[in-house]
Amino acid sequence: MTHPPRHEPESPRDLVGIGIGPSNLSLAALAHPLAELDAVFYEQRPGFDWHPGLLIDGATIQVPFLADLVTLVDPSSPWSFLSYLRTRDRLFPFYFAERFHIQRAEYDAYCRWVAEALPGLRFRHQVDAVRWNPDRDVFEVDHTQLDADGEAEALGRTYTRNIVLGVGTVPYVPDPLRPLVDTPGVPVVHAADYLDHRDSVLAAGHVTVVGSGQSGAEVFLDLLRHRPAGREKLHWIGRTEAFAPMEYSKLGLEHFTPDYTRYFHALTEPVRDRLVSTQWQLHKGIDAGTLAAIHDELYRRTLHGGWPDAVLIPGVRVRTAGRIATTKIELHLEHLQQNSRSRLTTDAVVLATGYRERPLARLLAGLDPYVRRDSSERPRIDQDFRIMLDPSVTGSVYVQNAELHSHGVGAPDLGLAAWRSATILNAVTGKESYPLPSRTAFTSFGLEDPADRVPSARQPKRLTPLVDGL
């Protein structure tokens, strides 16, 4: 049984964050030393949890460890990855390991350490609605506190001048495969849940991995390493024309700089949409080391003659899929270059089909009349990651990792999380709380003078005295 809403505060908070993933955790870490800022963050999960189904042994994040929550903005922050290692007496082992790219499980452990130590994080708090109150010139954020079983325990309402949405992404399942996921029986799991179902997938006679990105490669490699030589019985298929390496050249990586983000944002909407669709290899390719490890494992299995029973086919899409009795799945495939079709019978399917931005429509329903939209009905987002609202709304709503259409391929990249958080905090506080570089890339993406690249002007905002916003 839920309790009535808590007592309204006399004054609003300065900032409410909705969702606690790496993006809003970065924001919370950088907001922590700003004594004048009253901020709280809500998350419906019981604790920090970063892609637990893909914390496969040996899998690494695809950015250097310097792309932690804070370092690229504030290297002296107590919430850096190196500070985490120091608290664990692991600086010397890390130093001798000479690892620039850390394991995913270690990054997750680091984020958990930050989340457990930072004040102002409210886990088991589900945000139900966001509204603008024109009489008080504040946002109303209604939330439900959940108990250990995920049941409603208490209701609450927080008033705030600013909101930051960091609700993350959700696993994507293509339409032809959705009926398989919803039906019990044969294992059909999204890669996001791979480790939870790994034993049943490994026990299946034949396994098919669908998806030619990093997750698909890591799942395929893990399955390959744990299947008997000569009896691997694996298929790996994907829509892309090749199992392509991610663009990782030094100049190619400059697409993940603030310079490119500012350049991209200034382009017209049609140009931005065209670019996003052509730049998949910048952020959806496969790490070259993972590709090498797959080839090494396949090659090792040829040393005593014969070839592994593993089929790798790019350029293939799944047209339809269905179950055969209760024990098998039939995939209807189409080769995009040959324009040919075939059928594949398998005992288990892992869908490494990626993620999509979590829909904001329900959460922002109360603000819908105020939101300015582009020609595709997406929220228009300004350079400072702020949703453009009707001028009558004096507060601001910012987004994290939901601005691919307006800010480009760097939107989901961990390497830009600290810079984006600092940009938002500078806008919220109305001052340069975190000095940001005016130039970050050798590449000039347009015909402007690189010396002219400066952060956007900030309009100062006045912060009122701190109060309890719960």
C-alpha positions, 0 to 999 in steps of 0.5 A, spaced: 500 500 500 502 506 497 503 512 502 500 519 500 505 524 497 511 527 501 510 534 504 512 539 498 518 543 499 518 550 500 523 551 494 525 547 488 532 544 487 536 546 482 537 539 478 533 533 478 537 527 474 532 521 471 536 515 470 543 513 473 547 510 468 554 512 466 552 519 463 548 521 469 553 518 474 558 522 470 554 528 471 553 527 479 560 526 480 562 532 477 556 536 480 558 533 487 564 539 488 559 544 486 557 546 493 552 551 490 548 546 486 542 542 489 541 536 485 538 529 486 538 523 481 533 518 481 533 511 478 528 505 479 533 499 479 536 497 486 543 499 484 548 501 478 548 496 473 551 497 466 550 491 461 550 485 466 549 480 461 555 482 457 560 482 462 564 477 459 570 475 461 576 478 457 571 483 454 574 490 454 571 497 453 572 500 447 575 507 449 581 508 453 581 508 461 581 516 461 574 516 458 572 515 465 566 519 469 570 525 470 578 525 468 577 528 461 574 534 464 577 534 471 583 529 472 584 531 479 577 529 481 576 524 487 572 520 482 577 518 477 578 511 475 585 512 478 582 514 484 578 508 484 585 504 483 588 507 489 583 506 494 583 498 492 591 498 492 591 496 485 595 502 482 602 498 481 598 492 478 595 496 473 601 500 472 605 494 470 599 491 466 600 496 461 592 496 459 590 502 456 583 499 455 580 496 461 575 490 462 568 491 462 567 488 468 572 493 471 569 499 468 562 496 471 566 495 478 569 502 478 562 505 476 559 501 482 564 504 487 562 511 485 555 510 485 555 507 492 559 513 495 556 519 492 550 522 496 544 525 492 543 518 488 536 515 489 536 508 487 529 504 487 525 511 485 521 510 479 519 517 476 512 517 473 511 523 470 514 530 469 510 537 468 511 544 468 508 548 473 507 555 470 504 558 477 511 556 480 515 556 474 518 550 476 518 542 474 514 537 478 517 530 478 512 525 481 516 519 483 514 512 486 519 509 492 520 501 491 521 496 496 526 490 495 521 486 491 520 492 486 513 494 489 510 501 490 512 503 497 511 511 498 510 516 493 513 523 492 514 529 488 520 534 487 520 541 484 526 543 480 528 548 476 532 543 471 532 536 469 537 532 466 534 525 462 539 520 462 534 514 461 539 510 457 537 505 451 533 499 451 535 492 447 532 492 440 529 486 437 527 486 429 520 485 427 521 478 424 524 476 431 519 479 436 515 473 436 520 468 437 522 472 444 515 472 446 514 465 446 517 460 451 521 454 449 527 454 445 532 459 447 532 466 444 535 471 448 538 478 446 545 479 447 543 484 453 541 478 457 546 473 454 550 471 461 544 470 464 542 464 459 549 462 457 549 455 460 542 454 456 545 457 450 551 453 450 547 446 451 544 447 445 545 443 439 546 448 434 547 456 436 546 462 431 548 469 433 545 474 429 548 481 429 555 483 426 557 488 431 561 488 437 556 484 442 555 479 436 563 478 435 564 477 443 558 472 444 560 468 438 567 468 440 565 466 447 561 460 444 566 458 440 571 458 445 567 453 449 564 449 444 568 442 442 573 442 436 570 440 430 563 440 433 562 447 434 555 448 430 555 455 430 552 460 425 554 468 425 550 472 421 549 480 420 546 485 415 553 489 414 557 487 408 563 485 412 565 483 419 568 490 419 573 493 424 571 499 427 574 505 425 580 506 430 585 511 426 587 517 430 584 522 425 578 518 425 577 518 432 577 525 432 569 524 430 568 523 438 571 530 440 567 536 442 569 540 435 566 535 431 560 535 435 559 542 435 560 542 427 555 536 426 550 540 431 551 546 426 549 542 420 542 542 417 537 536 419 537 533 412 545 533 412 545 530 419 540 525 418 544 522 412 551 522 415 548 518 421 546 513 417 553 512 413 557 513 419 556 506 422 563 504 422 565 509 427 561 506 432 558 500 430 564 496 427 568 491 431 574 492 435 580 489 431 582 485 437 576 482 437 576 480 430 583 477 431 581 473 437 576 470 433 580 468 427 586 466 432 581 461 435 578 459 428 585 458 426 587 454 432 582 449 430 585 447 424 592 445 426 590 438 426 586 438 420 579 439 418 575 446 419 571 448 425 564 447 424 562 454 424 559 459 419 560 466 418 556 470 413 555 477 413 550 481 408 544 477 410 538 479 413 532 475 417 526 476 413 522 471 417 522 466 423 518 461 426 519 455 431 519 448 428 515 444 434 517 446 440 525 444 440 527 448 434 527 455 430 527 456 422 530 462 420 528 465 413 534 468 410 536 473 404 543 475 402 543 482 400 548 482 395 546 475 391 539 476 392 538 469 394 534 466 399 535 460 404 533 457 410 537 455 417 534 451 422 537 452 429 536 450 436 538 457 439 539 464 437 542 470 440 540 477 438 546 481 438 541 486 434 543 492 438 540 498 442 535 504 441 534 510 445 529 509 450 522 512 448 521 519 452 514 520 450 511 517 456 516 521 461 515 527 457 507 527 456 506 532 461 511 537 457 509 535 450 505 542 448 512 545 450 517 541 446 519 544 439 520 538 434 524 537 428 521 535 421 521 528 424 517 529 430 524 529 434 525 534 440 530 539 437 536 540 442 540 546 442 548 546 443 548 545 450 544 538 450 537 542 452 531 540 449 528 547 446 521 548 449 516 554 449 519 561 451 514 560 457 518 555 460 523 558 464 526 551 466 531 547 462 530 539 460 537 536 458 538 530 455 544 525 455 545 519 450 539 521 446 541 526 442 544 522 436 540 526 431 542 532 433 549 531 436 552 525 432 556 519 433 559 521 439 552 521 443 553 514 446 560 514 446 563 514 453 569 518 451 564 524 451 560 523 457 565 528 462 565 533 457 557 533 456 556 533 463 560 539 464 557 543 458 550 541 462 553 544 469 556 550 466 549 551 463 545 550 469 550 554 474 550 560 469 558 560 469 564 556 467 564 551 473 568 547 469 573 550 464 572 547 457 577 547 451 576 551 445 579 546 440 580 538 441 581 536 434 587 537 429 581 536 423 577 542 421 571 539 419 568 545 416 571 551 412 572 555 419 578 558 422 580 553 428 581 559 432 574 561 431 572 554 435 569 556 442 564 554 446 557 557 446 556 563 450 552 561 457 547 565 459 548 566 467 542 563 471 541 565 479 541 560 484 537 560 490 539 558 497 539 550 497 533 547 500 531 539 501 527 538 495 524 531 497 
